[in-house]
Amino acid sequence: MDSRYLQSLVDNKDAEGNVVFPPINPRTGDNTYIIEKAIELDSHTHVTLDGCRMVLADGVYEGVFISKGMWYEGVLESDLCDISIVGKNGVVFDGVSTNGLTERTEKELGVPVLRNSFINLRGVKGFRIADLHLTHGRYWGITLHYSSDGVIENIDYDFANDMRNQDGIDLRRGCSNIVIRNITGRCGDDVVALTALNGYGETVYADSTEYPPHAVAGIAPHITDVIIEKIHAACSGGHGIVRLLCHDGNCVKRIQIVDVVDKRLEWDAPPAYSAIRIGDDRYAYHHRASREDMTDITINGLVSHAKTDILVWEGAEAPTIIK
């Protein structure tokens, strides 16, 4: 297994915070690294993966990367900043096969299903995730919590809906000032989802409601000021391309959705329920969202092959549709 070796590279990064994961694994002589424990990233860490194939070990409840303090069980005091995860020369993250941990089994197993995300960042200001191919996702591909001032770009997916809830990118509570662009391929569930929620499935442990999910001190739980641009992808599970959702006083505001193209015909995928879905009457823990909670949503450029092009829940403010 290779997590200890890769963690040692990160822990011994150079003075500028740079570290390269080499294309040849010294243990095996090929480009495959077996990840049995997620690599933990601290501030001022810039990881470049060179031609690597990052494969999750069989049966582990781990992803590839997490930020420091990701699984702390209370309100995190975080000043994490300046983290990047960038691939070159065809980097692949591969979940290979299911480990049995899903939204339906996490309570029984006592492990949050979010541990299956390839990348989990919490409380990070200033980040870049770029130039990766993700396949056989065990759950969501990239998940951010209470993070800001970052870019996710040039991410390609091949999630065939062979495991449950294979979202591509999820921004959770407290995310702001983020650009998501140039996302391609297919996901089993929503390709890009912005969801500011409380309640079951949103806490660090599935049966805990004692504190806000993955909270970070001093950061409001709202999702604001996000640009979602050039999403040319398919949903192989019939869900959607872009989804916005909030409840329980959490807000989603000032979101620009630009150049979304539903590629389901290229993947021979079933029609999505909706290409762009705004709001939902489900997932509220205490009370549903009001019109004031989800505002300033702009859609500029949509090519849809979904059952419904744009679906707006009656409790949400209608978006501004330019094209």
C-alpha positions in Angstrom: 0.0 0.0 0.0 1.2 3.5 -0.8 -0.5 6.1 1.4 2.4 6.3 3.9 4.9 6.9 1.1 2.7 9.6 -0.5 2.0 11.3 2.8 5.7 11.4 3.5 6.2 13.3 0.2 3.6 15.8 1.2 5.0 16.2 4.7 8.4 16.9 3.2 7.3 19.4 0.5 9.7 22.1 -0.6 10.0 25.6 0.8 7.3 26.9 -1.6 4.9 24.0 -0.6 5.4 22.1 -3.9 5.4 18.3 -4.1 5.3 16.0 -7.1 3.8 12.5 -7.0 6.1 10.7 -9.6 4.8 8.7 -12.5 6.7 5.6 -11.3 5.7 4.0 -8.0 9.0 2.9 -6.4 7.3 0.0 -4.7 5.9 -1.5 -7.9 7.7 0.1 -10.9 4.5 1.2 -12.6 2.2 4.3 -12.3 -0.4 2.8 -9.9 -0.6 3.9 -6.3 -2.9 2.0 -3.9 -4.6 4.3 -1.5 -5.6 2.7 1.8 -5.7 6.0 3.8 -6.5 9.5 2.4 -3.5 11.9 2.0 -3.9 14.8 4.4 -3.1 18.3 3.2 -2.2 21.3 5.3 -2.0 25.0 4.2 0.4 26.0 1.5 0.5 22.6 -0.1 0.6 22.3 -3.9 0.4 18.7 -5.1 1.2 17.9 -8.7 0.4 14.3 -9.8 2.4 13.3 -12.8 0.8 10.5 -14.8 -0.4 8.7 -11.7 -3.2 6.2 -11.3 -4.6 6.6 -7.8 -6.6 3.5 -6.9 -8.6 3.1 -3.8 -7.8 -0.1 -1.9 -10.5 -2.7 -1.6 -12.8 -2.4 1.3 -11.4 0.9 2.8 -13.7 3.8 3.7 -11.3 6.4 2.4 -10.8 8.8 -0.5 -7.5 10.1 -2.1 -7.2 13.5 -0.5 -8.6 15.3 2.6 -7.8 18.6 4.2 -6.4 18.7 7.7 -9.1 18.3 10.3 -11.7 17.1 7.8 -13.2 14.5 10.2 -13.0 16.6 13.4 -16.3 16.0 15.1 -17.1 19.5 16.3 -16.9 23.1 15.0 -13.5 23.3 13.4 -11.2 26.3 14.1 -9.6 26.5 10.7 -7.2 28.9 9.0 -6.3 26.5 6.2 -5.4 28.2 2.9 -3.6 27.8 -0.4 -4.0 24.2 -1.3 -3.9 22.8 -4.9 -4.3 19.3 -6.4 -3.3 19.3 -10.1 -2.7 16.5 -12.5 -0.7 16.3 -15.7 0.0 13.5 -18.2 -3.3 11.8 -17.7 -3.9 11.4 -14.0 -6.7 8.9 -13.0 -8.6 8.5 -9.7 -10.2 5.0 -9.7 -12.6 3.6 -7.1 -12.6 0.3 -8.9 -15.5 -1.3 -6.9 -18.0 -0.7 -4.2 -17.0 -1.1 -0.5 -20.6 -1.4 0.7 -20.7 2.1 2.2 -23.7 4.1 0.9 -26.3 6.6 2.1 -28.4 3.6 3.0 -25.8 1.7 5.0 -23.8 4.5 6.6 -25.8 4.4 9.9 -25.5 0.7 10.2 -21.8 0.8 9.5 -21.2 3.8 11.7 -19.1 5.6 9.0 -20.1 8.7 7.1 -20.6 8.0 3.4 -18.7 11.2 2.6 -15.5 9.3 3.4 -16.0 7.7 0.0 -15.5 11.0 -1.9 -12.2 11.1 -3.8 -11.5 14.6 -2.5 -12.9 16.3 0.7 -11.8 19.8 1.6 -13.2 21.6 4.7 -12.5 25.2 5.8 -10.0 25.9 3.0 -9.6 29.5 1.6 -7.8 29.5 -1.7 -7.6 26.3 -3.6 -7.3 24.8 -7.0 -8.3 21.3 -8.2 -7.6 20.7 -11.9 -6.8 18.3 -14.7 -8.1 15.0 -13.3 -10.0 12.0 -14.7 -12.3 10.3 -12.2 -13.7 6.9 -12.7 -15.7 4.2 -10.8 -16.7 6.7 -8.0 -17.7 5.1 -4.8 -19.8 8.2 -4.0 -19.4 11.9 -4.9 -16.2 12.8 -6.8 -15.2 16.1 -5.2 -16.8 17.6 -2.1 -16.2 20.9 -0.5 -17.4 22.2 2.9 -17.1 25.8 4.2 -14.4 26.5 1.6 -13.9 29.6 -0.6 -11.9 31.5 -3.1 -11.1 28.6 -5.3 -11.3 27.0 -8.8 -12.3 23.5 -9.9 -11.5 23.0 -13.6 -10.8 20.5 -16.3 -12.3 17.5 -14.5 -13.5 14.6 -16.6 -15.7 11.8 -15.3 -16.7 8.3 -16.2 -19.2 7.4 -13.5 -21.5 4.8 -15.1 -24.1 4.7 -12.3 -22.7 1.4 -11.2 -22.5 2.6 -7.6 -25.1 4.8 -5.7 -25.1 8.6 -5.7 -22.2 9.2 -8.1 -22.3 13.0 -8.1 -19.5 14.8 -9.8 -18.9 18.0 -7.7 -20.7 18.9 -4.5 -20.4 22.3 -2.8 -21.9 22.0 0.7 -22.7 24.5 3.4 -20.5 27.5 3.7 -18.9 27.6 0.3 -18.4 30.9 -1.5 -16.5 32.7 -4.3 -15.8 29.5 -6.3 -15.5 28.9 -10.0 -16.4 25.5 -11.5 -15.6 25.2 -15.2 -14.9 22.8 -18.0 -16.4 19.7 -16.6 -16.9 16.7 -19.0 -17.8 13.1 -19.2 -20.7 11.4 -17.3 -21.8 11.1 -13.7 -24.2 8.6 -12.2 -26.1 11.4 -10.3 -26.0 15.2 -10.5 -22.9 16.5 -12.3 -22.6 19.7 -10.2 -24.7 20.2 -7.0 -24.8 23.1 -4.6 -26.7 22.0 -1.5 -26.9 23.9 1.8 -28.7 21.5 4.0 -29.0 20.2 7.6 -30.4 17.0 9.0 -29.9 13.3 8.2 -26.9 12.6 6.1 -25.5 16.1 6.5 -23.6 15.5 9.8 -20.2 14.0 10.4 -21.9 10.9 11.7 -25.2 9.8 10.2 -27.1 9.8 13.6 -25.7 13.0 15.0 -27.6 16.3 15.1 -25.7 17.9 17.9 -23.8 20.4 15.8 -23.9 21.8 12.3 -22.5 19.5 9.6 -18.7 20.0 9.1 -19.0 23.5 10.5 -16.1 25.9 10.6 -15.9 28.7 13.1 -16.7 32.2 11.8 -18.1 31.0 8.4 -21.8 31.3 7.6 -23.6 28.2 6.3 -24.7 29.8 3.0 -23.5 29.1 -0.5 -22.9 32.3 -2.4 -21.1 33.8 -5.4 -20.4 30.7 -7.5 -19.8 30.5 -11.3 -20.7 27.2 -13.0 -19.3 27.4 -16.5 -18.9 25.1 -19.5 -20.5 21.9 -18.0 -20.6 19.6 -21.1 -21.6 16.3 -19.5 -24.2 13.6 -19.1 -26.0 12.1 -16.1 -26.1 8.3 -16.6 -28.5 7.8 -13.7 -31.3 10.1 -15.0 -30.9 12.8 -12.3 -29.5 16.2 -13.6 -26.6 18.3 -14.8 -26.8 21.2 -12.3 -28.7 21.2 -9.0 -29.2 24.0 -6.5 -30.8 23.2 -3.1 -31.2 24.8 0.4 -33.4 24.5 3.5 -33.5 25.4 7.2 -32.4 29.0 6.8 -29.4 28.2 4.7 -29.2 30.3 1.5 -28.0 29.8 -2.0 -27.5 33.2 -3.7 -25.7 34.9 -6.6 -25.1 31.8 -8.8 -24.2 32.1 -12.5 -24.8 29.1 -14.6 -23.2 29.5 -18.1 -22.9 27.1 -21.0 -24.4 23.8 -19.9 -24.7 21.1 -22.5 -26.5 17.8 -21.8 -24.3 15.1 -23.5 -26.6 12.2 -22.8 -27.0 11.3 -26.5 -23.2 10.8 -26.8 -23.3 8.4 -23.8 -26.6 6.7 -24.7 -27.8 7.7 -21.2 -31.5 8.0 -20.2 -33.1 11.5 -20.1 -32.3 13.4 -17.0 -35.1 14.3 -14.7 -34.1 18.0 -15.3 -31.1 19.5 -16.8 -31.0 22.4 -14.3 -33.0 21.8 -11.0 -33.5 24.7 -8.6 -35.0 23.9 -5.2 -36.8 20.9 -3.9 -39.4 20.3 -1.2 -37.4 17.4 0.2 -34.4 17.2 2.6 -35.6 20.0 5.0 -34.8 19.2 8.6 -36.7 22.0 10.4 -38.4 24.1 7.7 -38.3 24.4 4.0 -36.6 27.2 2.1 -38.4 30.4 1.3 -38.1 32.5 -1.8 -35.7 34.8 0.0 -33.3 31.9 0.6 -32.5 31.2 -3.1 -32.1 34.4 -5.2 -30.0 35.9 -8.0 -29.7 32.8 -10.1 -28.7 33.4 -13.7 -28.8 30.9 -16.5 -27.0 31.9 -19.7 -26.8 29.1 -22.3 -28.4 25.6 -22.0 -28.6 22.7 -24.4 -30.9 20.1 -22.9 -32.1 16.6 -23.7 -33.8 16.2 -20.3 -37.4 15.5 -19.5 -37.6 19.1 -18.2 -35.0 21.7 -19.2 -35.2 23.9 -16.1 -37.2 22.8 -13.1 -37.9 25.5 -10.4 -39.5 24.4 -7.2 -42.4 26.7 -6.2 -40.6 27.8 -3.1 -37.6 29.2 -5.0 -37.3 32.5 -6.8 -37.5 32.1 -10.6 -34.0 32.4 -12.2 -33.0 34.9 -14.8 -32.8 33.0 -18.1 -30.7 34.8 -20.7 -30.4 32.0 -23.3 
